[in-house]
């Protein structure tokens, strides 16, 4: 005769405990707060700032969509940029609507170089600005050229 019986109190207790654990897991999954789209985007930017690689890109254009065009109550601001990695040219846009305190899209110079942070495993996953980092430049040079202390550039003698 078998030692296993559904009427055995130990077996019933084990089945009840397993059912409670499985039910609790599914209840937790159903009731937990799901991150919003903005929270997921902020996590993506943070991860790219921490682990992404940097390469040169170019600002192509800006786009400022009103609430009617974008379908969002605050509208949408986009920076369009391009960069090349491993012979592949990527043209991307970044929604900077919630980063207005860090970037004014109307101050950007189209055609200027920028730095792009990208995920080396998914190069299309990239940004040009985040809360703690910006690849946007104020000059066409990555290192600004300084003038001499007198305000004019020093003459370079010919040799």
C-alpha positions in Angstrom: 0.0 0.0 0.0 1.2 3.5 -0.8 2.3 6.0 1.9 0.8 8.9 -0.2 -2.8 9.8 0.5 -4.7 13.0 -0.2 -6.4 12.7 3.1 -3.2 12.8 5.0 -2.9 16.0 7.0 0.7 16.5 6.0 -0.1 16.2 2.3 -3.1 18.6 2.6 -0.9 21.1 4.5 1.8 21.0 1.8 -0.7 21.5 -1.0 -2.3 24.4 0.9 1.1 26.0 1.4 2.0 25.7 -2.2 -1.4 27.1 -3.3 -0.9 30.1 -0.9 2.5 30.8 -2.3 1.4 30.6 -5.9 -1.7 32.7 -5.2 0.4 35.2 -3.3 2.8 35.5 -6.1 0.1 36.2 -8.7 -1.7 38.6 -6.4 1.6 40.5 -5.9 2.2 40.7 -9.6 -1.3 41.9 -10.3 -1.4 44.6 -7.5 2.2 46.0 -7.6 2.7 49.4 -9.1 3.9 49.3 -12.6 6.5 51.9 -13.6 5.2 54.7 -15.8 6.6 55.3 -19.3 8.5 58.3 -18.0 10.0 56.2 -15.1 11.1 53.6 -17.6 12.6 56.3 -19.9 14.5 57.8 -17.0 15.9 54.4 -16.0 17.0 53.9 -19.6 18.8 57.2 -19.6 20.4 56.5 -16.3 21.7 53.1 -17.5 23.1 54.7 -20.7 24.9 57.4 -18.7 26.4 54.7 -16.4 27.3 52.0 -18.9 27.0 53.5 -22.4 29.9 54.2 -24.7 30.4 57.6 -26.2 31.0 58.5 -29.9 30.6 61.6 -32.1 27.4 62.5 -33.8 25.7 65.5 -35.5 22.5 67.4 -34.5 20.2 67.2 -37.5 17.1 69.0 -36.5 14.7 69.8 -33.7 10.9 69.3 -33.6 8.5 71.0 -31.3 5.0 69.4 -31.6 2.0 71.0 -30.0 -0.5 69.0 -27.9 -2.8 68.4 -30.9 0.0 67.1 -33.1 1.7 64.9 -30.4 -1.5 63.7 -28.7 0.1 64.6 -25.3 -1.2 67.4 -23.0 2.3 69.1 -22.8 3.3 68.6 -26.5 6.6 67.0 -27.4 10.1 68.3 -28.0 12.5 66.1 -30.0 16.2 66.3 -30.9 17.0 64.5 -34.1 20.6 63.4 -34.5 22.8 60.9 -36.4 25.9 58.9 -35.6 27.9 56.1 -37.2 29.2 53.0 -35.6 30.9 50.1 -37.3 30.0 51.5 -40.7 26.3 51.8 -40.0 24.7 55.2 -39.9 22.0 55.6 -37.3 19.5 58.5 -37.4 17.6 58.8 -34.1 15.5 61.2 -32.1 15.3 61.7 -28.4 12.2 63.0 -26.6 13.5 65.8 -24.4 10.1 67.1 -23.3 10.7 66.2 -19.6 14.3 67.5 -19.8 13.4 71.1 -20.5 15.4 72.2 -17.4 18.5 70.7 -18.9 18.2 71.7 -22.6 16.5 74.4 -24.6 16.0 73.0 -28.1 15.9 76.5 -29.6 19.5 77.1 -28.4 20.8 74.1 -30.3 22.8 74.7 -33.5 21.8 72.4 -36.3 24.6 70.6 -38.1 26.9 70.9 -35.0 28.7 67.9 -33.6 27.5 66.3 -30.4 28.5 63.3 -28.2 26.1 60.3 -28.3 25.9 57.7 -25.5 24.8 54.4 -26.9 24.4 50.8 -25.8 27.2 48.7 -27.4 24.9 45.7 -27.5 22.0 47.7 -29.1 23.6 50.7 -30.9 20.2 52.1 -31.8 19.6 52.6 -28.1 21.2 56.1 -27.6 20.8 59.5 -26.1 22.4 63.0 -26.4 21.2 64.4 -23.1 20.2 63.1 -19.7 19.7 64.4 -16.2 23.4 64.2 -15.2 25.0 64.3 -18.6 24.9 66.2 -21.9 26.6 65.5 -25.2 25.4 68.9 -26.6 28.1 71.4 -27.4 28.2 75.1 -27.6 30.9 75.3 -30.2 31.8 73.2 -33.3 35.0 72.1 -31.5 34.8 69.6 -28.7 37.5 71.7 -26.9 36.8 75.5 -26.9 39.6 77.6 -28.4 40.9 80.1 -25.9 42.0 83.6 -26.9 45.1 85.3 -25.5 44.8 87.3 -22.3 44.8 90.6 -24.2 41.6 89.6 -26.0 43.1 89.0 -29.4 44.9 85.9 -30.6 48.6 85.9 -30.3 50.5 86.1 -33.6 52.4 83.1 -34.6 55.8 84.0 -36.1 56.7 82.4 -39.4 59.8 80.3 -39.3 
